[in-house]
Amino acid sequence: MSSERNRLADALDRVLAGTLDLNEIFEQEALYGEPLSHCYHGLQHYLGDADIRKREPEYRAMQEKEMRKLIRLLHSDVGLEFLDSILFLG
């Protein structure tokens, strides 16, 4: 597995823990390379839905479950195209 995949998975773990802002990942796109480009669209949904996650516990749980799924995929050896399937929309 690539170091970019591991680096992105670790960063997304920190996003879930509240110790890293997702915008920081986008600002340092070169660190995460192709793995980030394959899940960029879904992560944009996650970023844009922060207000909904605050209001709706069920929605927050769904998106956090999707984030954990994305992290697992990054830690696995599946093709990058599978990262495109995580859209954070339920």
C-alpha positions, 0 to 999 in steps of 0.5 A, a space after each residue: 500500500 502506498 504511503 499516500 494512502 496511509 497518510 490520508 487514512 491517518 489524516 481522516 482518522 484525525 478529522 473524525 477525532 476532531 484534531 484536524 480540519 478537513 480543509 487542511 487536507 485539501 490545502 496539502 493535496 500534494 501530500 495525499 496525491 491520487 488517493 485524495 483525488 479519488 475521494 475528493 468529491 465525497 469528502 467535499 460532501 462531508 465538509 459541506 454537511 458539518 451543520 447537518 451533522 451538528 443538528 442530526 445525530 443520525 446523519 452524523 452517525 451515517 457520515 462517520 460510518 462512511 468515513 470509517 469505511 473510507 479509512 478501511 478502504 485506504 488501509 486495504 489494497 483495493 483499487 483506488 476506483 473503490 474510493 469513488 464510491 464513498 459519497 457520504 450521502 447515505 
